[in-house]
Amino acid sequence: MELHERVREFTKQTVAAMGVPLEVTVVDAGDNIRVELSGDGGEVLLRRRAEALDALQQIVNTAFRRELKDDRSFVVDCMDYRKAKDAELRQMARFTMEKAKTAGPQEMGPLNPYARRLVHITVAEDPLMSSESIGDAFLKTVIISVRR
C-alpha cells in the first residue's frame, strides 16, 4: 500500500476511534503533505485552540515522517482551519516587516516550529528583510529586521 493511502487509512481510523468519523484526503502540497479532514463533527478537533488537531498532527508525523524521502512533514488540517491560520500568520509577518522598516527590529512569538517556518519563508520573500529565531525552548521568538 502506498504511503499516502496508509496515512489516509491511519488518520481515518484514528479520528473514528476519537468518535469523529471524518473524510480524509491526502494531498502533496509541495513543501508539505496535507492531510485534510472534512465532515460533520470536525469542529470537535478545533476546540481549545485546536489542541486535538495539533495532537493528531503530531501522531501522524511521528508515525510516518521517517518514510518521507525529504525534509517535508505532514500538516493535518480540518475544515481549512490551518489554511486560515497560516494566511493570518503570513499577513501578521508582512505587517511586522513593514513596522520593522520604520521602527527597527520587531518580535513575533513565541511561536512553534511550524509557525516560525512560515514566518521565515514570508520574510525571505523580501530581499531587504531578514529574520532569526531566538530562544532555547520549543517555542521561540522570531526577530524581523532590515537586512544590513
C-alpha positions in Angstrom: 0.0 0.0 0.0 1.3 3.4 -1.0 2.3 5.9 1.8 -0.5 8.4 1.1 -3.1 5.7 1.3 -1.6 4.3 4.5 -1.6 7.8 6.0 -5.2 8.3 4.9 -6.4 5.0 6.4 -4.4 5.5 9.7 -5.9 9.0 10.1 -9.4 7.9 9.2 -9.2 5.1 11.8 -7.7 7.4 14.4 -10.4 10.1 14.1 -13.1 7.3 14.1 -11.7 6.0 17.3 -12.0 9.5 18.7 -15.7 9.4 17.8 -15.4 11.8 14.9 -15.8 9.8 11.6 -14.4 12.3 9.1 -13.5 12.1 5.4 -9.7 12.2 5.0 -7.8 13.3 1.8 -4.1 13.3 1.5 -2.6 15.9 -0.9 1.0 16.5 -1.9 1.4 20.3 -1.4 5.0 20.7 -2.5 6.6 21.9 0.7 4.5 19.6 2.9 1.9 16.8 2.7 -1.5 17.9 3.7 -3.9 15.6 5.4 -7.3 17.3 5.0 -10.2 16.3 7.2 -13.8 17.2 6.4 -17.3 16.3 7.5 -19.8 16.8 10.3 -18.4 17.0 13.8 -14.9 18.2 12.7 -15.3 21.2 14.9 -14.5 18.9 17.9 -10.9 18.9 16.8 -10.8 22.7 16.7 -11.8 23.3 20.3 -9.4 24.8 22.8 -7.3 26.4 20.0 -7.2 23.2 18.0 -5.3 21.2 20.6 -6.7 17.9 19.4 -5.8 18.8 15.8 -2.3 19.6 16.9 -2.1 16.3 18.7 -3.3 14.4 15.7 -0.7 16.1 13.5 2.0 15.1 16.0 0.8 11.5 15.9 0.7 11.4 12.1 4.2 12.9 11.8 5.6 10.5 14.5 4.1 7.5 12.7 5.1 8.4 9.1 7.6 11.2 8.7 10.6 8.8 8.6 9.1 7.3 5.5 9.4 10.5 3.6 12.4 10.8 1.4 13.0 14.5 2.1 12.6 17.0 5.0 8.9 17.7 4.5 6.3 16.8 7.1 2.6 16.2 7.4 0.2 19.1 8.0 -3.2 17.9 9.3 -6.0 20.4 8.7 -9.7 20.3 9.5 -12.3 22.4 7.8 -9.4 24.7 6.4 -8.6 25.8 10.0 -4.8 25.7 9.3 -5.1 27.4 5.9 -6.9 30.3 7.5 -4.4 30.4 10.5 -1.5 30.2 8.0 -2.8 33.1 6.0 -3.4 35.1 9.1 0.2 34.4 10.3 1.7 35.4 6.9 -0.3 38.6 7.0 0.9 39.4 10.5 4.5 38.7 9.4 4.1 41.2 6.5 2.7 43.8 8.8 5.6 43.2 11.2 8.1 43.5 8.3 6.6 46.9 7.4 6.8 48.0 11.0 10.4 46.9 11.2 11.3 49.0 8.2 10.3 52.2 10.0 10.7 51.4 13.8 13.6 48.9 13.9 13.7 45.2 14.7 10.4 43.6 15.7 9.5 40.4 17.6 6.9 37.8 16.8 6.2 35.0 19.1 6.7 32.8 21.0 5.9 30.5 18.0 6.1 26.8 17.5 8.4 25.4 14.8 5.7 25.2 12.1 4.7 28.9 12.7 8.3 30.0 12.8 9.0 28.3 9.4 6.0 30.2 7.9 7.3 33.5 9.2 10.8 32.9 7.9 9.5 31.9 4.5 7.3 35.0 4.4 10.2 37.3 5.4 12.5 35.6 2.9 10.2 36.9 0.1 11.5 40.4 0.7 15.3 40.7 -0.1 15.6 43.7 2.2 14.4 41.9 5.3 15.9 39.2 7.5 14.6 37.0 10.3 16.1 34.9 13.0 14.7 32.7 15.8 15.9 33.2 19.4 15.3 31.1 22.4 16.2 27.6 23.5 12.8 26.1 24.1 10.2 24.5 21.8 8.5 27.9 21.5 10.9 30.6 20.2 10.6 34.2 19.2 11.3 35.4 15.7 13.1 38.8 15.3 12.4 40.5 12.0 14.7 43.3 10.9 16.0 45.2 7.9 19.0 43.3 6.3 22.3 45.1 6.9 
